[in-house]
Amino acid sequence: MFRRRLVLVLCALATWFMAESSGLALSLEEAKMKGLVGEKANGYLGAVIPPDAEARALLEDVNQKRRRAYEDIAKRNRTNVQSVESLAGEKAIQNTRPGNFVEGPGGWIKR
């Protein structure tokens, strides 16, 4: 029950993250398509290549929003933030579009 509700919340968050990042000069989708950023197993974005100022700003913005959202979800569900981060990372990697990067055991992998 908890896991199902958490997955629904995480899916809603993924949509929200995409919409929220659209206010920046570089959108999240654009950064992913250019291979600048990728999804990490810990639920956050990572830099696939050394980021320029624009990509670094996007990474920091998105990761700060994710952290706040994960803390809120953990609090509402009476669990720890690490559990939420791990599940979010798992779902983000599963939902990564072909051609975008995800973090694997040996480094970045293009799907």
N, CA, C and O atoms as a MOPAC input file, in Angstrom:
PM7 MOZYME 1SCF
protein

 N      0.82700 1    -1.19200 1     0.00000 1
 C      0.00000 1     0.00000 1     0.00000 1
 C      0.87100 1     1.25500 1     0.00000 1
 O      0.68200 1     2.16200 1    -0.81000 1
 N      1.84200 1     1.28300 1     0.93900 1
 C      2.73200 1     2.43500 1     1.02000 1
 C      3.49600 1     2.60400 1    -0.28500 1
 O      3.57900 1     3.71000 1    -0.81900 1
 N      4.05200 1     1.51800 1    -0.80100 1
 C      4.86000 1     1.58600 1    -2.01900 1
 C      4.00800 1     2.08100 1    -3.19300 1
 O      4.48000 1     2.89800 1    -3.98300 1
 N      2.79400 1     1.61600 1    -3.32200 1
 C      1.90800 1     2.02200 1    -4.41300 1
 C      1.59900 1     3.52200 1    -4.33100 1
 O      1.66100 1     4.23600 1    -5.33100 1
 N      1.27300 1     3.97600 1    -3.14300 1
 C      0.98000 1     5.39500 1    -2.95700 1
 C      2.21800 1     6.23800 1    -3.22200 1
 O      2.13500 1     7.32500 1    -3.79400 1
 N      3.35300 1     5.72800 1    -2.80400 1
 C      4.60600 1     6.44300 1    -3.02000 1
 C      4.92600 1     6.53000 1    -4.51100 1
 O      5.39800 1     7.56600 1    -4.97900 1
 N      4.67900 1     5.46700 1    -5.25500 1
 C      4.92200 1     5.48600 1    -6.70200 1
 C      4.02400 1     6.51800 1    -7.37200 1
 O      4.47600 1     7.24500 1    -8.25700 1
 N      2.77100 1     6.59400 1    -6.96900 1
 C      1.85800 1     7.58200 1    -7.54800 1
 C      2.34000 1     9.00100 1    -7.26400 1
 O      2.30000 1     9.86900 1    -8.13500 1
 N      2.79000 1     9.22000 1    -6.05100 1
 C      3.29800 1    10.55200 1    -5.69200 1
 C      4.54500 1    10.87000 1    -6.51000 1
 O      4.71400 1    11.99600 1    -6.97800 1
 N      5.40600 1     9.89100 1    -6.68000 1
 C      6.64000 1    10.12100 1    -7.43700 1
 C      6.35400 1    10.40400 1    -8.91100 1
 O      7.03700 1    11.22600 1    -9.52200 1
 N      5.36800 1     9.74300 1    -9.48100 1
 C      4.98700 1    10.01600 1   -10.87200 1
 C      4.46800 1    11.45300 1   -11.00900 1
 O      4.79000 1    12.15300 1   -11.96900 1
 N      3.67900 1    11.86600 1   -10.05100 1
 C      3.17500 1    13.24200 1   -10.07200 1
 C      4.33000 1    14.22300 1    -9.93400 1
 O      4.34700 1    15.27200 1   -10.57800 1
 N      5.29100 1    13.87400 1    -9.09100 1
 C      6.45400 1    14.74400 1    -8.91500 1
 C      7.27400 1    14.85300 1   -10.19100 1
 O      7.76400 1    15.93100 1   -10.52800 1
 N      7.42500 1    13.74300 1   -10.90100 1
 C      8.20200 1    13.76700 1   -12.14300 1
 C      7.59400 1    14.76300 1   -13.12300 1
 O      8.31100 1    15.51700 1   -13.78000 1
 N      6.27800 1    14.76100 1   -13.21400 1
 C      5.59500 1    15.70900 1   -14.09200 1
 C      5.81100 1    17.13600 1   -13.60700 1
 O      6.05400 1    18.04300 1   -14.40300 1
 N      5.72100 1    17.32300 1   -12.30800 1
 C      5.92000 1    18.64600 1   -11.72500 1
 C      7.34100 1    19.14200 1   -11.96200 1
 O      7.54600 1    20.30700 1   -12.30500 1
 N      8.34400 1    18.24300 1   -11.77700 1
 C      9.74200 1    18.63600 1   -11.98100 1
 C      9.95800 1    19.12500 1   -13.40700 1
 O     10.66300 1    20.10700 1   -13.63800 1
 N      9.35600 1    18.44200 1   -14.34100 1
 C      9.53300 1    18.83100 1   -15.73600 1
 C      8.92700 1    20.20600 1   -15.98300 1
 O      9.51700 1    21.03100 1   -16.68100 1
 N      7.77200 1    20.45000 1   -15.42300 1
 C      7.12100 1    21.74600 1   -15.60600 1
 C      7.87600 1    22.85600 1   -14.88600 1
 O      8.01700 1    23.95900 1   -15.41500 1
 N      8.36200 1    22.56600 1   -13.67500 1
 C      9.07500 1    23.57000 1   -12.89100 1
 C     10.38600 1    23.98700 1   -13.54000 1
 O     10.76300 1    25.15700 1   -13.48600 1
 N     11.07100 1    23.04900 1   -14.14600 1
 C     12.36700 1    23.37100 1   -14.73800 1
 C     12.21800 1    24.14800 1   -16.03400 1
 O     13.20900 1    24.64700 1   -16.56800 1
 N     11.00300 1    24.26200 1   -16.55200 1
 C     10.81000 1    24.95500 1   -17.82600 1
 C     11.04000 1    26.45500 1   -17.69800 1
 O     11.18100 1    27.13800 1   -18.71200 1
 N     11.08100 1    26.99000 1   -16.46700 1
 C     11.33100 1    28.40700 1   -16.26700 1
 C     12.79100 1    28.77600 1   -16.41800 1
 O     13.10400 1    29.95900 1   -16.54400 1
 N     13.68500 1    27.82200 1   -16.41200 1
 C     15.10000 1    28.08500 1   -16.57300 1
 C     15.43200 1    28.21500 1   -18.04900 1
 O     14.67100 1    27.77800 1   -18.91300 1
 N     16.59600 1    28.83100 1   -18.32900 1
 C     17.01500 1    29.00600 1   -19.71800 1
 C     17.18200 1    27.65700 1   -20.40600 1
 O     16.80000 1    27.48900 1   -21.56400 1
 N     17.74800 1    26.71400 1   -19.69600 1
 C     17.93900 1    25.36100 1   -20.21100 1
 C     16.92100 1    24.46900 1   -19.52300 1
 O     16.92000 1    24.36500 1   -18.29600 1
 N     16.05800 1    23.82600 1   -20.29300 1
 C     15.05400 1    22.96500 1   -19.67400 1
 C     15.67700 1    21.61800 1   -19.32200 1
 O     16.71000 1    21.22900 1   -19.86700 1
 N     15.03100 1    20.92600 1   -18.40700 1
 C     15.50400 1    19.60900 1   -18.00200 1
 C     15.51000 1    18.65400 1   -19.19300 1
 O     16.47600 1    17.91800 1   -19.39900 1
 N     14.45600 1    18.66700 1   -19.95900 1
 C     14.38400 1    17.76000 1   -21.11800 1
 C     15.47100 1    18.06600 1   -22.13600 1
 O     16.07100 1    17.15700 1   -22.71100 1
 N     15.71800 1    19.34900 1   -22.35300 1
 C     16.77200 1    19.74600 1   -23.28600 1
 C     18.14100 1    19.27800 1   -22.78400 1
 O     18.94800 1    18.75900 1   -23.55500 1
 N     18.38900 1    19.46400 1   -21.50000 1
 C     19.66900 1    19.04200 1   -20.91500 1
 C     19.84800 1    17.53100 1   -21.01100 1
 O     20.95100 1    17.04300 1   -21.25600 1
 N     18.76200 1    16.79900 1   -20.81900 1
 C     18.83900 1    15.34300 1   -20.94500 1
 C     19.08500 1    14.93600 1   -22.39300 1
 O     19.90300 1    14.06000 1   -22.67200 1
 N     18.37800 1    15.57500 1   -23.30100 1
 C     18.53600 1    15.22500 1   -24.72200 1
 C     19.93600 1    15.54800 1   -25.23800 1
 O     20.44500 1    14.86200 1   -26.12500 1
 N     20.55900 1    16.59000 1   -24.68500 1
 C     21.91100 1    16.97000 1   -25.09300 1
 C     22.98100 1    16.12000 1   -24.39800 1
 O     24.16800 1    16.25500 1   -24.69200 1
 N     22.56400 1    15.25400 1   -23.48400 1
 C     23.51500 1    14.40900 1   -22.77000 1
 C     24.30300 1    15.15300 1   -21.71400 1
 O     25.40300 1    14.73800 1   -21.34900 1
 N     23.75000 1    16.25000 1   -21.21900 1
 C     24.43300 1    17.03300 1   -20.19100 1
 C     24.18600 1    16.47200 1   -18.79700 1
 O     25.07200 1    16.49500 1   -17.94300 1
 N     22.98300 1    15.97100 1   -18.57600 1
 C     22.60800 1    15.44700 1   -17.26400 1
 C     21.94900 1    14.08600 1   -17.42000 1
 O     21.44600 1    13.74000 1   -18.48900 1
 N     21.96000 1    13.32600 1   -16.33900 1
 C     21.31900 1    12.02400 1   -16.33900 1
 C     20.74100 1    11.71500 1   -14.97600 1
 O     21.02000 1    12.40300 1   -13.99400 1
 N     19.93800 1    10.68100 1   -14.92900 1
 C     19.29000 1    10.26000 1   -13.68700 1
 C     20.20500 1     9.32900 1   -12.90600 1
 O     20.79100 1     8.39700 1   -13.45600 1
 N     20.31100 1     9.60600 1   -11.60800 1
 C     21.13400 1     8.78900 1   -10.73600 1
 C     20.25000 1     7.88500 1    -9.88100 1
 O     19.07800 1     8.18600 1    -9.65600 1
 N     20.81900 1     6.77500 1    -9.40600 1
 C     20.06700 1     5.82500 1    -8.58500 1
 C     19.65100 1     6.42500 1    -7.24000 1
 O     18.75800 1     5.90000 1    -6.57600 1
 N     20.29600 1     7.52400 1    -6.83900 1
 C     19.95200 1     8.11900 1    -5.55200 1
 C     18.77900 1     9.10100 1    -5.64100 1
 O     18.45800 1     9.77300 1    -4.66200 1
 N     18.14500 1     9.18200 1    -6.80600 1
 C     16.97100 1    10.03300 1    -6.96200 1
 C     17.26000 1    11.45700 1    -7.39900 1
 O     16.35500 1    12.29000 1    -7.44800 1
 N     18.50700 1    11.73900 1    -7.71400 1
 C     18.87900 1    13.09100 1    -8.11200 1
 C     19.49800 1    13.07700 1    -9.50300 1
 O     19.85000 1    12.02800 1   -10.04200 1
 N     19.61900 1    14.27500 1   -10.06600 1
 C     20.28800 1    14.42700 1   -11.35400 1
 C     21.78400 1    14.49100 1   -11.12600 1
 O     22.25000 1    14.94200 1   -10.08000 1
 N     22.53100 1    14.03200 1   -12.12200 1
 C     23.97900 1    14.15900 1   -12.08900 1
 C     24.46200 1    14.72400 1   -13.40600 1
 O     23.76500 1    14.66100 1   -14.41800 1
 N     25.66500 1    15.27800 1   -13.38300 1
 C     26.26700 1    15.81900 1   -14.59900 1
 C     26.97900 1    14.69600 1   -15.33900 1
 O     27.87800 1    14.05300 1   -14.79700 1
 N     26.57300 1    14.46800 1   -16.56500 1
 C     27.20100 1    13.42900 1   -17.38700 1
 C     28.57900 1    13.90600 1   -17.83600 1
 O     29.53300 1    13.12900 1   -17.86800 1
 N     28.67400 1    15.16800 1   -18.17600 1
 C     29.94400 1    15.80100 1   -18.54100 1
 C     30.12100 1    16.99600 1   -17.61500 1
 O     29.14100 1    17.46000 1   -17.03000 1
 N     31.33300 1    17.50700 1   -17.46400 1
 C     31.48100 1    18.68600 1   -16.59500 1
 C     30.52100 1    19.79300 1   -17.03100 1
 O     30.54100 1    20.22000 1   -18.18500 1
 N     29.68300 1    20.25300 1   -16.10500 1
 C     28.61500 1    21.18900 1   -16.48600 1
 C     29.11100 1    22.62600 1   -16.64300 1
 O     30.00600 1    23.07800 1   -15.92900 1
 N     28.50900 1    23.32100 1   -17.59100 1
 C     28.74400 1    24.76200 1   -17.68900 1
 C     27.82900 1    25.43200 1   -16.65800 1
 O     27.08700 1    24.74900 1   -15.95100 1
 N     27.87800 1    26.75000 1   -16.57300 1
 C     27.10700 1    27.47900 1   -15.55500 1
 C     25.60900 1    27.21800 1   -15.68900 1
 O     24.90800 1    27.07000 1   -14.68800 1
 N     25.13100 1    27.16500 1   -16.91200 1
 C     23.69800 1    26.96500 1   -17.14000 1
 C     23.25600 1    25.56600 1   -16.68400 1
 O     22.24100 1    25.41700 1   -16.00300 1
 N     24.02100 1    24.56400 1   -17.06300 1
 C     23.68400 1    23.19100 1   -16.66800 1
 C     23.82800 1    23.02000 1   -15.15700 1
 O     23.02800 1    22.32000 1   -14.53700 1
 N     24.84200 1    23.65400 1   -14.55700 1
 C     25.03100 1    23.57200 1   -13.11000 1
 C     23.83900 1    24.21300 1   -12.38000 1
 O     23.37200 1    23.67900 1   -11.37400 1
 N     23.35600 1    25.33600 1   -12.87500 1
 C     22.19500 1    25.99900 1   -12.27000 1
 C     20.96400 1    25.10500 1   -12.35300 1
 O     20.19400 1    25.00400 1   -11.39800 1
 N     20.78600 1    24.47000 1   -13.48300 1
 C     19.65400 1    23.55700 1   -13.65200 1
 C     19.75800 1    22.38800 1   -12.67700 1
 O     18.78500 1    22.04600 1   -12.00500 1
 N     20.93600 1    21.77900 1   -12.60200 1
 C     21.14900 1    20.64500 1   -11.69000 1
 C     20.82600 1    21.04400 1   -10.24500 1
 O     20.09600 1    20.34300 1    -9.54400 1
 N     21.36600 1    22.14900 1    -9.82800 1
 C     21.14300 1    22.58700 1    -8.44900 1
 C     19.68000 1    22.89100 1    -8.18200 1
 O     19.14800 1    22.53100 1    -7.13200 1
 N     19.03100 1    23.54800 1    -9.12300 1
 C     17.62100 1    23.88300 1    -8.96300 1
 C     16.75300 1    22.62200 1    -8.86400 1
 O     15.94400 1    22.48200 1    -7.94800 1
 N     16.93400 1    21.73100 1    -9.80200 1
 C     16.11900 1    20.51000 1    -9.81900 1
 C     16.39700 1    19.65900 1    -8.58100 1
 O     15.46800 1    19.15000 1    -7.95300 1
 N     17.67800 1    19.50600 1    -8.22900 1
 C     18.00400 1    18.66300 1    -7.07700 1
 C     17.50600 1    19.26000 1    -5.75600 1
 O     17.10000 1    18.52200 1    -4.85800 1
 N     17.53500 1    20.57500 1    -5.63800 1
 C     16.98700 1    21.20400 1    -4.42900 1
 C     15.48400 1    20.96800 1    -4.32800 1
 O     14.96500 1    20.68400 1    -3.24800 1
 N     14.79200 1    21.08600 1    -5.45400 1
 C     13.34300 1    20.84900 1    -5.45600 1
 C     13.03100 1    19.38700 1    -5.15100 1
 O     12.09000 1    19.07800 1    -4.42000 1
 N     13.83400 1    18.49900 1    -5.72100 1
 C     13.61800 1    17.08200 1    -5.44200 1
 C     13.83300 1    16.79400 1    -3.95200 1
 O     13.03300 1    16.09700 1    -3.32900 1
 N     14.90200 1    17.32600 1    -3.39600 1
 C     15.20000 1    17.07900 1    -1.98900 1
 C     14.02800 1    17.53700 1    -1.10700 1
 O     13.60900 1    16.81700 1    -0.20000 1
 N     13.51300 1    18.72100 1    -1.37700 1
 C     12.37900 1    19.21800 1    -0.57700 1
 C     11.15900 1    18.30400 1    -0.75100 1
 O     10.46000 1    18.00000 1     0.21500 1
 N     10.91500 1    17.87600 1    -1.98100 1
 C      9.77400 1    16.99900 1    -2.23100 1
 C      9.95900 1    15.64700 1    -1.54500 1
 O      9.00800 1    15.10900 1    -0.97700 1
 N     11.16200 1    15.09500 1    -1.58900 1
 C     11.42200 1    13.80600 1    -0.94400 1
 C     11.24700 1    13.91700 1     0.57000 1
 O     10.70100 1    13.01500 1     1.20500 1
 N     11.70700 1    15.01600 1     1.13500 1
 C     11.54400 1    15.21300 1     2.57700 1
 C     10.07000 1    15.30000 1     2.95000 1
 O      9.64500 1    14.75400 1     3.96800 1
 N      9.30200 1    15.98500 1     2.12500 1
 C      7.86800 1    16.10900 1     2.37200 1
 C      7.17400 1    14.75200 1     2.27300 1
 O      6.35100 1    14.40300 1     3.11900 1
 N      7.50800 1    14.00400 1     1.25000 1
 C      6.90800 1    12.67100 1     1.07100 1
 C      7.27700 1    11.76400 1     2.24400 1
 O      6.42600 1    11.05400 1     2.77900 1
 N      8.54100 1    11.79200 1     2.63800 1
 C      8.99400 1    10.95800 1     3.75800 1
 C      8.24200 1    11.31600 1     5.03600 1
 O      7.83800 1    10.44100 1     5.80200 1
 N      8.06600 1    12.60600 1     5.25000 1
 C      7.37200 1    13.05600 1     6.46200 1
 C      5.91200 1    12.60700 1     6.45000 1
 O      5.39500 1    12.11000 1     7.45100 1
 N      5.25600 1    12.78800 1     5.30100 1
 C      3.84700 1    12.40300 1     5.20800 1
 C      3.64500 1    10.89400 1     5.35500 1
 O      2.62300 1    10.44900 1     5.87600 1
 N      4.62100 1    10.11200 1     4.89300 1
 C      4.49500 1     8.65600 1     4.92200 1
 C      5.24000 1     8.02100 1     6.09900 1
 O      5.31300 1     6.79800 1     6.21700 1
 N      5.78200 1     8.86200 1     6.95100 1
 C      6.49600 1     8.38800 1     8.14400 1
 C      7.57200 1     7.37000 1     7.80100 1
 O      7.64100 1     6.28700 1     8.38200 1
 N      8.39500 1     7.74200 1     6.85800 1
 C      9.53000 1     6.91100 1     6.48000 1
 C     10.75100 1     7.81400 1     6.38100 1
 O     10.65900 1     9.02300 1     6.59400 1
 N     11.87200 1     7.23300 1     6.06200 1
 C     13.07900 1     8.06400 1     5.97200 1
 C     13.27900 1     8.57000 1     4.53600 1
 O     12.76800 1     7.99300 1     3.57600 1
 N     14.01800 1     9.63500 1     4.42700 1
 C     14.25500 1    10.28100 1     3.13100 1
 C     15.01700 1     9.34200 1     2.18700 1
 O     14.77100 1     9.34700 1     0.98100 1
 N     15.92500 1     8.55400 1     2.71800 1
 C     16.72200 1     7.66400 1     1.87600 1
 C     15.83900 1     6.64500 1     1.14900 1
 O     16.12000 1     6.30100 1     0.00100 1
 N     14.79300 1     6.16700 1     1.79100 1
 C     13.87200 1     5.22300 1     1.13500 1
 C     13.16100 1     5.89200 1    -0.03000 1
 O     12.99800 1     5.29900 1    -1.09700 1
 N     12.74100 1     7.12800 1     0.18400 1
 C     12.05700 1     7.87600 1    -0.87400 1
 C     13.02700 1     8.16300 1    -2.02000 1
 O     12.67000 1     8.01600 1    -3.18900 1
 N     14.23900 1     8.56800 1    -1.68800 1
 C     15.24400 1     8.85500 1    -2.72100 1
 C     15.53000 1     7.61200 1    -3.56700 1
 O     15.59800 1     7.69100 1    -4.79400 1
 N     15.69500 1     6.47500 1    -2.90700 1
 C     16.00100 1     5.23500 1    -3.63400 1
 C     14.87300 1     4.84300 1    -4.57100 1
 O     15.11500 1     4.47000 1    -5.71900 1
 N     13.64800 1     4.92700 1    -4.08800 1
 C     12.50400 1     4.56300 1    -4.93100 1
 C     12.34600 1     5.56700 1    -6.06900 1
 O     12.02500 1     5.18200 1    -7.19400 1
 N     12.56500 1     6.83800 1    -5.78900 1
 C     12.47600 1     7.86000 1    -6.83900 1
 C     13.54500 1     7.62600 1    -7.90100 1
 O     13.27700 1     7.75300 1    -9.09600 1
 N     14.75500 1     7.28500 1    -7.46300 1
 C     15.83500 1     7.01000 1    -8.41000 1
 C     15.51600 1     5.81000 1    -9.28500 1
 O     15.75900 1     5.82300 1   -10.49100 1
 N     14.97000 1     4.77600 1    -8.66500 1
 C     14.57900 1     3.57500 1    -9.40700 1
 C     13.53500 1     3.91900 1   -10.47200 1
 O     13.64400 1     3.49300 1   -11.62200 1
 N     12.52800 1     4.68900 1   -10.07700 1
 C     11.45900 1     5.05600 1   -11.02400 1
 C     11.97700 1     6.00500 1   -12.10500 1
 O     11.59000 1     5.88500 1   -13.26800 1
 N     12.83300 1     6.92800 1   -11.74000 1
 C     13.37200 1     7.86600 1   -12.72900 1
 C     14.20700 1     7.12500 1   -13.77000 1
 O     14.13200 1     7.43300 1   -14.95900 1
 N     14.99000 1     6.16500 1   -13.33500 1
 C     15.81100 1     5.38800 1   -14.27500 1
 C     14.91500 1     4.53900 1   -15.17200 1
 O     15.15500 1     4.44200 1   -16.37500 1
 N     13.88400 1     3.92300 1   -14.59200 1
 C     12.95000 1     3.11900 1   -15.39300 1
 C     12.24400 1     3.96400 1   -16.44400 1
 O     11.97300 1     3.48600 1   -17.54600 1
 N     11.94500 1     5.21300 1   -16.11100 1
 C     11.19100 1     6.08100 1   -17.02100 1
 C     12.06100 1     6.94200 1   -17.92700 1
 O     11.54200 1     7.78600 1   -18.65700 1
 N     13.35800 1     6.74500 1   -17.89300 1
 C     14.25800 1     7.52300 1   -18.74200 1
 C     14.06400 1     7.13800 1   -20.20300 1
 O     14.01200 1     5.96100 1   -20.56100 1
 N     13.96100 1     8.14600 1   -21.01200 1
 C     13.72100 1     7.92400 1   -22.44100 1
 C     14.96100 1     7.38000 1   -23.14000 1
 O     16.08300 1     7.65600 1   -22.71600 1
 N     14.76500 1     6.60900 1   -24.20500 1
 C     15.91100 1     6.12900 1   -24.99300 1
 C     16.75000 1     7.31500 1   -25.48200 1
 O     16.21900 1     8.33900 1   -25.91100 1
 N     18.05700 1     7.14900 1   -25.40500 1
 C     18.96600 1     8.20500 1   -25.83700 1
 C     19.43600 1     9.09400 1   -24.69500 1
 O     20.40600 1     9.83700 1   -24.84300 1
 N     18.74800 1     9.02100 1   -23.54800 1
 C     19.15900 1     9.79100 1   -22.37800 1
 C     20.04300 1     8.92300 1   -21.48300 1
 O     20.08000 1     7.70200 1   -21.63300 1
 N     20.75700 1     9.56500 1   -20.54800 1
 C     21.71500 1     8.85600 1   -19.71100 1
 C     21.14300 1     8.51100 1   -18.34100 1
 O     20.35800 1     9.25600 1   -17.75400 1
 N     21.57900 1     7.33200 1   -17.85200 1
 C     21.29100 1     6.91900 1   -16.48500 1
 C     22.60700 1     6.45000 1   -15.87300 1
 O     23.51700 1     6.01200 1   -16.57700 1
 N     22.68500 1     6.55100 1   -14.57200 1
 C     23.89300 1     6.11400 1   -13.89000 1
 C     23.81600 1     4.61800 1   -13.63100 1
 O     22.86600 1     4.13500 1   -13.01500 1
 N     24.81500 1     3.88900 1   -14.10000 1
 C     24.89500 1     2.45500 1   -13.86500 1
 C     26.02000 1     2.14600 1   -12.90500 1
 O     26.67100 1     3.06100 1   -12.40100 1
 N     26.26300 1     0.87100 1   -12.64100 1
 C     27.31100 1     0.51000 1   -11.68600 1
 C     28.70700 1     0.97300 1   -12.11900 1
 O     29.55700 1     1.24000 1   -11.26800 1
 N     28.94900 1     1.07000 1   -13.41600 1
 C     30.27100 1     1.46700 1   -13.89800 1
 C     30.34000 1     2.88900 1   -14.42600 1
 O     31.36300 1     3.29400 1   -14.97800 1
 N     29.28400 1     3.64000 1   -14.26800 1
 C     29.26800 1     5.01700 1   -14.76700 1
 C     28.01900 1     5.29300 1   -15.58500 1
 O     27.02100 1     4.58200 1   -15.46400 1
 N     28.07100 1     6.30100 1   -16.39800 1
 C     26.90900 1     6.71300 1   -17.17900 1
 C     26.67100 1     5.77300 1   -18.34400 1
 O     27.61100 1     5.35600 1   -19.02200 1
 N     25.40600 1     5.44300 1   -18.57400 1
 C     24.98900 1     4.54400 1   -19.64400 1
 C     23.92100 1     5.24500 1   -20.46700 1
 O     22.97400 1     5.80400 1   -19.91400 1
 N     24.06900 1     5.21900 1   -21.78600 1
 C     23.04900 1     5.79000 1   -22.66200 1
 C     21.99900 1     4.72600 1   -22.92400 1
 O     22.32100 1     3.61700 1   -23.35000 1
 N     20.74600 1     5.06500 1   -22.66900 1
 C     19.67100 1     4.08000 1   -22.89600 1
 C     19.28500 1     4.01900 1   -24.34600 1
 O     18.40100 1     3.24800 1   -24.71800 1

